[in-house]
Amino acid sequence: MNEDETWTDRDDAAVVAEGMPLQSPVRCADAFMQTLLVEGDDADRALESLVTPESRHLWAGFGDARRWAEAVSVRLSTTAWYGRGAPDVAYVKLVPEDGRPWVVAEAREDDALAWISLVWRPEITEYGPLACWRVHSIGLPIDPEDLPRTAIGVDPRQLS
C-alpha cells in the first residue's frame, strides 16, 4: 500500500481469507471461482480437478459457468456452512458485490446470490488430506443425502 491508499474492510477480509486453514472449503470455492475467469487448457484441467468426478459431465466444459462468473459480480463468504450432521459437506455463500461492508459481524442466509455445494473427498487428491474439498454445484444448497459422499461423518476441521 502506498501513502495515497487507505486500509479498507476489503483489506481486512483479504487478511481473514489468507489466514484460513488449508482444509477450509472456502479455499477450494475461491480457487474455483477465480479459475472460472481464466481461459485455456490449463484452466480447464484445473477446473476439472476442483469438481467432483460425478459432476464433471454436468459442467459441460465449464462454458456456462464461465459466462455466469463473468456476468455477475460476487464475493465469497469466508464463513463456510456445514451440512447438518454432515461435516464432510460444506456450503460457501456467494453474495452480490453491491457496496455493502466486506466484513460483517454475523453470517446471514438471506443475502445469498447462490451457494457453492462442496464435498470432502480425500480419496481423489494428490495433494494430501488437507486439499480434499471438491465443488459439486453452484445454485441452491444440495442436501447431503443427494451428494456423492465417500467420507461420511468425517470432519475435516478436526485435521491438523
PyMOL commands that place a pseudoatom at each C-alpha (Angstrom):
pseudoatom trace, name=CA, resn=MET, resi=1, chain=A, elem=C, hetatm=0, pos=[0.000, 0.000, 0.000]
pseudoatom trace, name=CA, resn=ASN, resi=2, chain=A, elem=C, hetatm=0, pos=[1.349, 3.451, -0.855]
pseudoatom trace, name=CA, resn=GLU, resi=3, chain=A, elem=C, hetatm=0, pos=[0.665, 6.664, 1.038]
pseudoatom trace, name=CA, resn=ASP, resi=4, chain=A, elem=C, hetatm=0, pos=[-2.299, 7.529, -1.244]
pseudoatom trace, name=CA, resn=GLU, resi=5, chain=A, elem=C, hetatm=0, pos=[-4.151, 4.365, -0.272]
pseudoatom trace, name=CA, resn=THR, resi=6, chain=A, elem=C, hetatm=0, pos=[-6.087, 3.665, 2.882]
pseudoatom trace, name=CA, resn=TRP, resi=7, chain=A, elem=C, hetatm=0, pos=[-6.803, 0.361, 4.582]
pseudoatom trace, name=CA, resn=THR, resi=8, chain=A, elem=C, hetatm=0, pos=[-10.375, -0.793, 3.970]
pseudoatom trace, name=CA, resn=ASP, resi=9, chain=A, elem=C, hetatm=0, pos=[-12.618, -3.540, 5.252]
pseudoatom trace, name=CA, resn=ARG, resi=10, chain=A, elem=C, hetatm=0, pos=[-11.896, -5.327, 1.955]
pseudoatom trace, name=CA, resn=ASP, resi=11, chain=A, elem=C, hetatm=0, pos=[-8.263, -5.460, 3.092]
pseudoatom trace, name=CA, resn=ASP, resi=12, chain=A, elem=C, hetatm=0, pos=[-9.449, -6.875, 6.432]
pseudoatom trace, name=CA, resn=ALA, resi=13, chain=A, elem=C, hetatm=0, pos=[-11.401, -9.548, 4.538]
pseudoatom trace, name=CA, resn=ALA, resi=14, chain=A, elem=C, hetatm=0, pos=[-8.303, -10.415, 2.480]
pseudoatom trace, name=CA, resn=VAL, resi=15, chain=A, elem=C, hetatm=0, pos=[-6.308, -10.920, 5.678]
pseudoatom trace, name=CA, resn=VAL, resi=16, chain=A, elem=C, hetatm=0, pos=[-9.045, -13.202, 7.040]
pseudoatom trace, name=CA, resn=ALA, resi=17, chain=A, elem=C, hetatm=0, pos=[-9.071, -15.197, 3.780]
pseudoatom trace, name=CA, resn=GLU, resi=18, chain=A, elem=C, hetatm=0, pos=[-5.298, -15.622, 3.766]
pseudoatom trace, name=CA, resn=GLY, resi=19, chain=A, elem=C, hetatm=0, pos=[-5.396, -16.857, 7.347]
pseudoatom trace, name=CA, resn=MET, resi=20, chain=A, elem=C, hetatm=0, pos=[-7.922, -19.626, 6.703]
pseudoatom trace, name=CA, resn=PRO, resi=21, chain=A, elem=C, hetatm=0, pos=[-6.680, -23.149, 7.299]
pseudoatom trace, name=CA, resn=LEU, resi=22, chain=A, elem=C, hetatm=0, pos=[-5.729, -25.188, 4.244]
pseudoatom trace, name=CA, resn=GLN, resi=23, chain=A, elem=C, hetatm=0, pos=[-8.635, -27.548, 4.836]
pseudoatom trace, name=CA, resn=SER, resi=24, chain=A, elem=C, hetatm=0, pos=[-11.187, -24.733, 4.598]
pseudoatom trace, name=CA, resn=PRO, resi=25, chain=A, elem=C, hetatm=0, pos=[-13.757, -25.331, 1.846]
pseudoatom trace, name=CA, resn=VAL, resi=26, chain=A, elem=C, hetatm=0, pos=[-13.670, -21.589, 1.167]
pseudoatom trace, name=CA, resn=ARG, resi=27, chain=A, elem=C, hetatm=0, pos=[-10.178, -22.013, -0.307]
pseudoatom trace, name=CA, resn=CYS, resi=28, chain=A, elem=C, hetatm=0, pos=[-11.493, -24.540, -2.849]
pseudoatom trace, name=CA, resn=ALA, resi=29, chain=A, elem=C, hetatm=0, pos=[-14.511, -22.364, -3.664]
pseudoatom trace, name=CA, resn=ASP, resi=30, chain=A, elem=C, hetatm=0, pos=[-12.270, -19.344, -4.171]
pseudoatom trace, name=CA, resn=ALA, resi=31, chain=A, elem=C, hetatm=0, pos=[-9.868, -21.275, -6.420]
pseudoatom trace, name=CA, resn=PHE, resi=32, chain=A, elem=C, hetatm=0, pos=[-12.843, -22.498, -8.454]
pseudoatom trace, name=CA, resn=MET, resi=33, chain=A, elem=C, hetatm=0, pos=[-14.371, -19.034, -8.892]
pseudoatom trace, name=CA, resn=GLN, resi=34, chain=A, elem=C, hetatm=0, pos=[-11.001, -17.480, -9.788]
pseudoatom trace, name=CA, resn=THR, resi=35, chain=A, elem=C, hetatm=0, pos=[-10.232, -20.230, -12.297]
pseudoatom trace, name=CA, resn=LEU, resi=36, chain=A, elem=C, hetatm=0, pos=[-13.600, -19.759, -13.992]
pseudoatom trace, name=CA, resn=LEU, resi=37, chain=A, elem=C, hetatm=0, pos=[-12.316, -16.340, -15.054]
pseudoatom trace, name=CA, resn=VAL, resi=38, chain=A, elem=C, hetatm=0, pos=[-9.316, -17.854, -16.867]
pseudoatom trace, name=CA, resn=GLU, resi=39, chain=A, elem=C, hetatm=0, pos=[-9.433, -19.374, -20.361]
pseudoatom trace, name=CA, resn=GLY, resi=40, chain=A, elem=C, hetatm=0, pos=[-7.306, -22.176, -21.744]
pseudoatom trace, name=CA, resn=ASP, resi=41, chain=A, elem=C, hetatm=0, pos=[-6.447, -25.843, -21.386]
pseudoatom trace, name=CA, resn=ASP, resi=42, chain=A, elem=C, hetatm=0, pos=[-4.575, -25.377, -18.100]
pseudoatom trace, name=CA, resn=ALA, resi=43, chain=A, elem=C, hetatm=0, pos=[-7.591, -23.630, -16.570]
pseudoatom trace, name=CA, resn=ASP, resi=44, chain=A, elem=C, hetatm=0, pos=[-9.899, -26.374, -17.861]
pseudoatom trace, name=CA, resn=ARG, resi=45, chain=A, elem=C, hetatm=0, pos=[-7.726, -29.048, -16.265]
pseudoatom trace, name=CA, resn=ALA, resi=46, chain=A, elem=C, hetatm=0, pos=[-7.639, -27.103, -13.010]
pseudoatom trace, name=CA, resn=LEU, resi=47, chain=A, elem=C, hetatm=0, pos=[-11.428, -26.760, -13.016]
pseudoatom trace, name=CA, resn=GLU, resi=48, chain=A, elem=C, hetatm=0, pos=[-11.849, -30.472, -13.659]
pseudoatom trace, name=CA, resn=SER, resi=49, chain=A, elem=C, hetatm=0, pos=[-9.620, -31.200, -10.664]
pseudoatom trace, name=CA, resn=LEU, resi=50, chain=A, elem=C, hetatm=0, pos=[-11.723, -28.928, -8.443]
pseudoatom trace, name=CA, resn=VAL, resi=51, chain=A, elem=C, hetatm=0, pos=[-15.104, -30.574, -9.076]
pseudoatom trace, name=CA, resn=THR, resi=52, chain=A, elem=C, hetatm=0, pos=[-16.484, -33.922, -8.018]
pseudoatom trace, name=CA, resn=PRO, resi=53, chain=A, elem=C, hetatm=0, pos=[-15.935, -36.610, -10.653]
pseudoatom trace, name=CA, resn=GLU, resi=54, chain=A, elem=C, hetatm=0, pos=[-19.685, -37.287, -10.570]
pseudoatom trace, name=CA, resn=SER, resi=55, chain=A, elem=C, hetatm=0, pos=[-20.490, -33.713, -11.610]
pseudoatom trace, name=CA, resn=ARG, resi=56, chain=A, elem=C, hetatm=0, pos=[-17.886, -33.194, -14.361]
pseudoatom trace, name=CA, resn=HIS, resi=57, chain=A, elem=C, hetatm=0, pos=[-20.309, -34.049, -17.142]
pseudoatom trace, name=CA, resn=LEU, resi=58, chain=A, elem=C, hetatm=0, pos=[-22.837, -31.549, -15.758]
pseudoatom trace, name=CA, resn=TRP, resi=59, chain=A, elem=C, hetatm=0, pos=[-20.351, -28.701, -16.107]
pseudoatom trace, name=CA, resn=ALA, resi=60, chain=A, elem=C, hetatm=0, pos=[-20.137, -29.389, -19.887]
pseudoatom trace, name=CA, resn=GLY, resi=61, chain=A, elem=C, hetatm=0, pos=[-16.757, -27.796, -20.433]
pseudoatom trace, name=CA, resn=PHE, resi=62, chain=A, elem=C, hetatm=0, pos=[-17.484, -25.007, -17.916]
pseudoatom trace, name=CA, resn=GLY, resi=63, chain=A, elem=C, hetatm=0, pos=[-18.709, -22.615, -20.625]
pseudoatom trace, name=CA, resn=ASP, resi=64, chain=A, elem=C, hetatm=0, pos=[-21.992, -21.715, -18.917]
pseudoatom trace, name=CA, resn=ALA, resi=65, chain=A, elem=C, hetatm=0, pos=[-20.257, -21.413, -15.540]
pseudoatom trace, name=CA, resn=ARG, resi=66, chain=A, elem=C, hetatm=0, pos=[-17.637, -19.111, -17.058]
pseudoatom trace, name=CA, resn=ARG, resi=67, chain=A, elem=C, hetatm=0, pos=[-20.261, -16.897, -18.683]
pseudoatom trace, name=CA, resn=TRP, resi=68, chain=A, elem=C, hetatm=0, pos=[-22.132, -16.694, -15.392]
pseudoatom trace, name=CA, resn=ALA, resi=69, chain=A, elem=C, hetatm=0, pos=[-18.966, -15.884, -13.407]
pseudoatom trace, name=CA, resn=GLU, resi=70, chain=A, elem=C, hetatm=0, pos=[-18.056, -13.146, -15.891]
pseudoatom trace, name=CA, resn=ALA, resi=71, chain=A, elem=C, hetatm=0, pos=[-21.565, -11.668, -15.866]
pseudoatom trace, name=CA, resn=VAL, resi=72, chain=A, elem=C, hetatm=0, pos=[-22.058, -11.388, -12.121]
pseudoatom trace, name=CA, resn=SER, resi=73, chain=A, elem=C, hetatm=0, pos=[-20.007, -9.513, -9.604]
pseudoatom trace, name=CA, resn=VAL, resi=74, chain=A, elem=C, hetatm=0, pos=[-19.853, -11.647, -6.470]
pseudoatom trace, name=CA, resn=ARG, resi=75, chain=A, elem=C, hetatm=0, pos=[-17.924, -12.131, -3.284]
pseudoatom trace, name=CA, resn=LEU, resi=76, chain=A, elem=C, hetatm=0, pos=[-17.396, -15.336, -1.354]
pseudoatom trace, name=CA, resn=SER, resi=77, chain=A, elem=C, hetatm=0, pos=[-18.226, -15.564, 2.291]
pseudoatom trace, name=CA, resn=THR, resi=78, chain=A, elem=C, hetatm=0, pos=[-15.226, -16.521, 4.394]
pseudoatom trace, name=CA, resn=THR, resi=79, chain=A, elem=C, hetatm=0, pos=[-17.550, -18.488, 6.663]
pseudoatom trace, name=CA, resn=ALA, resi=80, chain=A, elem=C, hetatm=0, pos=[-18.454, -21.929, 5.348]
pseudoatom trace, name=CA, resn=TRP, resi=81, chain=A, elem=C, hetatm=0, pos=[-21.678, -23.560, 6.455]
pseudoatom trace, name=CA, resn=TYR, resi=82, chain=A, elem=C, hetatm=0, pos=[-21.643, -27.318, 7.023]
pseudoatom trace, name=CA, resn=GLY, resi=83, chain=A, elem=C, hetatm=0, pos=[-24.312, -29.903, 6.386]
pseudoatom trace, name=CA, resn=ARG, resi=84, chain=A, elem=C, hetatm=0, pos=[-26.468, -30.698, 9.390]
pseudoatom trace, name=CA, resn=GLY, resi=85, chain=A, elem=C, hetatm=0, pos=[-24.907, -33.877, 10.761]
pseudoatom trace, name=CA, resn=ALA, resi=86, chain=A, elem=C, hetatm=0, pos=[-22.657, -33.951, 7.675]
pseudoatom trace, name=CA, resn=PRO, resi=87, chain=A, elem=C, hetatm=0, pos=[-19.324, -32.203, 8.355]
pseudoatom trace, name=CA, resn=ASP, resi=88, chain=A, elem=C, hetatm=0, pos=[-17.977, -33.642, 5.074]
pseudoatom trace, name=CA, resn=VAL, resi=89, chain=A, elem=C, hetatm=0, pos=[-20.394, -31.355, 3.195]
pseudoatom trace, name=CA, resn=ALA, resi=90, chain=A, elem=C, hetatm=0, pos=[-19.908, -27.595, 3.068]
pseudoatom trace, name=CA, resn=TYR, resi=91, chain=A, elem=C, hetatm=0, pos=[-21.642, -24.631, 1.511]
pseudoatom trace, name=CA, resn=VAL, resi=92, chain=A, elem=C, hetatm=0, pos=[-19.950, -21.367, 0.616]
pseudoatom trace, name=CA, resn=LYS, resi=93, chain=A, elem=C, hetatm=0, pos=[-22.209, -18.399, 0.078]
pseudoatom trace, name=CA, resn=LEU, resi=94, chain=A, elem=C, hetatm=0, pos=[-21.831, -16.077, -2.891]
pseudoatom trace, name=CA, resn=VAL, resi=95, chain=A, elem=C, hetatm=0, pos=[-23.155, -12.582, -2.254]
pseudoatom trace, name=CA, resn=PRO, resi=96, chain=A, elem=C, hetatm=0, pos=[-23.558, -9.760, -4.744]
pseudoatom trace, name=CA, resn=GLU, resi=97, chain=A, elem=C, hetatm=0, pos=[-20.846, -7.129, -4.898]
pseudoatom trace, name=CA, resn=ASP, resi=98, chain=A, elem=C, hetatm=0, pos=[-23.120, -4.234, -4.087]
pseudoatom trace, name=CA, resn=GLY, resi=99, chain=A, elem=C, hetatm=0, pos=[-21.079, -1.930, -1.898]
pseudoatom trace, name=CA, resn=ARG, resi=100, chain=A, elem=C, hetatm=0, pos=[-22.010, -3.448, 1.446]
pseudoatom trace, name=CA, resn=PRO, resi=101, chain=A, elem=C, hetatm=0, pos=[-19.220, -3.872, 4.001]
pseudoatom trace, name=CA, resn=TRP, resi=102, chain=A, elem=C, hetatm=0, pos=[-16.795, -6.714, 3.337]
pseudoatom trace, name=CA, resn=VAL, resi=103, chain=A, elem=C, hetatm=0, pos=[-16.509, -7.715, 6.983]
pseudoatom trace, name=CA, resn=VAL, resi=104, chain=A, elem=C, hetatm=0, pos=[-19.770, -8.468, 8.755]
pseudoatom trace, name=CA, resn=ALA, resi=105, chain=A, elem=C, hetatm=0, pos=[-20.369, -9.409, 12.370]
pseudoatom trace, name=CA, resn=GLU, resi=106, chain=A, elem=C, hetatm=0, pos=[-22.714, -12.304, 11.705]
pseudoatom trace, name=CA, resn=ALA, resi=107, chain=A, elem=C, hetatm=0, pos=[-23.277, -14.690, 8.818]
pseudoatom trace, name=CA, resn=ARG, resi=108, chain=A, elem=C, hetatm=0, pos=[-26.698, -14.388, 7.201]
pseudoatom trace, name=CA, resn=GLU, resi=109, chain=A, elem=C, hetatm=0, pos=[-28.555, -16.746, 4.929]
pseudoatom trace, name=CA, resn=ASP, resi=110, chain=A, elem=C, hetatm=0, pos=[-30.927, -14.269, 3.314]
pseudoatom trace, name=CA, resn=ASP, resi=111, chain=A, elem=C, hetatm=0, pos=[-28.385, -12.326, 1.262]
pseudoatom trace, name=CA, resn=ALA, resi=112, chain=A, elem=C, hetatm=0, pos=[-27.092, -15.239, -0.838]
pseudoatom trace, name=CA, resn=LEU, resi=113, chain=A, elem=C, hetatm=0, pos=[-26.996, -14.881, -4.605]
pseudoatom trace, name=CA, resn=ALA, resi=114, chain=A, elem=C, hetatm=0, pos=[-26.048, -18.571, -4.838]
pseudoatom trace, name=CA, resn=TRP, resi=115, chain=A, elem=C, hetatm=0, pos=[-24.307, -21.290, -2.862]
pseudoatom trace, name=CA, resn=ILE, resi=116, chain=A, elem=C, hetatm=0, pos=[-21.370, -23.468, -3.813]
pseudoatom trace, name=CA, resn=SER, resi=117, chain=A, elem=C, hetatm=0, pos=[-22.017, -27.005, -2.559]
pseudoatom trace, name=CA, resn=LEU, resi=118, chain=A, elem=C, hetatm=0, pos=[-18.795, -28.890, -1.771]
pseudoatom trace, name=CA, resn=VAL, resi=119, chain=A, elem=C, hetatm=0, pos=[-17.952, -32.437, -0.705]
pseudoatom trace, name=CA, resn=TRP, resi=120, chain=A, elem=C, hetatm=0, pos=[-14.823, -33.529, 1.147]
pseudoatom trace, name=CA, resn=ARG, resi=121, chain=A, elem=C, hetatm=0, pos=[-13.288, -36.297, -0.993]
pseudoatom trace, name=CA, resn=PRO, resi=122, chain=A, elem=C, hetatm=0, pos=[-9.938, -37.460, 0.440]
pseudoatom trace, name=CA, resn=GLU, resi=123, chain=A, elem=C, hetatm=0, pos=[-9.594, -40.377, -1.985]
pseudoatom trace, name=CA, resn=ILE, resi=124, chain=A, elem=C, hetatm=0, pos=[-9.234, -38.210, -5.092]
pseudoatom trace, name=CA, resn=THR, resi=125, chain=A, elem=C, hetatm=0, pos=[-6.487, -35.786, -4.142]
pseudoatom trace, name=CA, resn=GLU, resi=126, chain=A, elem=C, hetatm=0, pos=[-2.818, -35.960, -4.938]
pseudoatom trace, name=CA, resn=TYR, resi=127, chain=A, elem=C, hetatm=0, pos=[-2.009, -33.149, -2.516]
pseudoatom trace, name=CA, resn=GLY, resi=128, chain=A, elem=C, hetatm=0, pos=[-2.776, -34.859, 0.782]
pseudoatom trace, name=CA, resn=PRO, resi=129, chain=A, elem=C, hetatm=0, pos=[-5.728, -34.804, 3.143]
pseudoatom trace, name=CA, resn=LEU, resi=130, chain=A, elem=C, hetatm=0, pos=[-5.874, -31.030, 3.527]
pseudoatom trace, name=CA, resn=ALA, resi=131, chain=A, elem=C, hetatm=0, pos=[-6.762, -30.399, -0.140]
pseudoatom trace, name=CA, resn=CYS, resi=132, chain=A, elem=C, hetatm=0, pos=[-9.794, -32.625, -0.493]
pseudoatom trace, name=CA, resn=TRP, resi=133, chain=A, elem=C, hetatm=0, pos=[-12.787, -30.355, -0.992]
pseudoatom trace, name=CA, resn=ARG, resi=134, chain=A, elem=C, hetatm=0, pos=[-14.494, -30.621, -4.395]
pseudoatom trace, name=CA, resn=VAL, resi=135, chain=A, elem=C, hetatm=0, pos=[-17.174, -28.368, -5.859]
pseudoatom trace, name=CA, resn=HIS, resi=136, chain=A, elem=C, hetatm=0, pos=[-20.325, -30.204, -6.841]
pseudoatom trace, name=CA, resn=SER, resi=137, chain=A, elem=C, hetatm=0, pos=[-22.599, -27.344, -7.885]
pseudoatom trace, name=CA, resn=ILE, resi=138, chain=A, elem=C, hetatm=0, pos=[-23.419, -23.651, -7.794]
pseudoatom trace, name=CA, resn=GLY, resi=139, chain=A, elem=C, hetatm=0, pos=[-27.009, -22.702, -7.039]
pseudoatom trace, name=CA, resn=LEU, resi=140, chain=A, elem=C, hetatm=0, pos=[-29.200, -23.761, -4.152]
pseudoatom trace, name=CA, resn=PRO, resi=141, chain=A, elem=C, hetatm=0, pos=[-27.523, -25.831, -1.426]
pseudoatom trace, name=CA, resn=ILE, resi=142, chain=A, elem=C, hetatm=0, pos=[-27.792, -29.552, -2.157]
pseudoatom trace, name=CA, resn=ASP, resi=143, chain=A, elem=C, hetatm=0, pos=[-28.948, -31.875, 0.592]
pseudoatom trace, name=CA, resn=PRO, resi=144, chain=A, elem=C, hetatm=0, pos=[-26.058, -34.018, 1.882]
pseudoatom trace, name=CA, resn=GLU, resi=145, chain=A, elem=C, hetatm=0, pos=[-28.048, -37.166, 1.070]
pseudoatom trace, name=CA, resn=ASP, resi=146, chain=A, elem=C, hetatm=0, pos=[-28.025, -36.157, -2.615]
pseudoatom trace, name=CA, resn=LEU, resi=147, chain=A, elem=C, hetatm=0, pos=[-24.271, -35.603, -2.832]
pseudoatom trace, name=CA, resn=PRO, resi=148, chain=A, elem=C, hetatm=0, pos=[-21.539, -38.122, -3.787]
pseudoatom trace, name=CA, resn=ARG, resi=149, chain=A, elem=C, hetatm=0, pos=[-20.056, -38.559, -0.309]
pseudoatom trace, name=CA, resn=THR, resi=150, chain=A, elem=C, hetatm=0, pos=[-17.277, -41.033, 0.462]
pseudoatom trace, name=CA, resn=ALA, resi=151, chain=A, elem=C, hetatm=0, pos=[-16.120, -39.764, 3.876]
pseudoatom trace, name=CA, resn=ILE, resi=152, chain=A, elem=C, hetatm=0, pos=[-19.495, -39.674, 5.608]
pseudoatom trace, name=CA, resn=GLY, resi=153, chain=A, elem=C, hetatm=0, pos=[-19.235, -38.213, 9.086]
pseudoatom trace, name=CA, resn=VAL, resi=154, chain=A, elem=C, hetatm=0, pos=[-15.563, -37.267, 8.855]
pseudoatom trace, name=CA, resn=ASP, resi=155, chain=A, elem=C, hetatm=0, pos=[-14.959, -33.687, 9.981]
pseudoatom trace, name=CA, resn=PRO, resi=156, chain=A, elem=C, hetatm=0, pos=[-12.048, -32.120, 8.061]
pseudoatom trace, name=CA, resn=ARG, resi=157, chain=A, elem=C, hetatm=0, pos=[-11.971, -29.235, 10.554]
pseudoatom trace, name=CA, resn=GLN, resi=158, chain=A, elem=C, hetatm=0, pos=[-10.545, -31.671, 13.082]
pseudoatom trace, name=CA, resn=LEU, resi=159, chain=A, elem=C, hetatm=0, pos=[-7.491, -32.369, 10.919]
pseudoatom trace, name=CA, resn=SER, resi=160, chain=A, elem=C, hetatm=0, pos=[-4.243, -30.540, 11.517]
for i in range(1, 160): cmd.bond("trace and resi %d" % i, "trace and resi %d" % (i + 1))
show_as sticks, trace
zoom trace
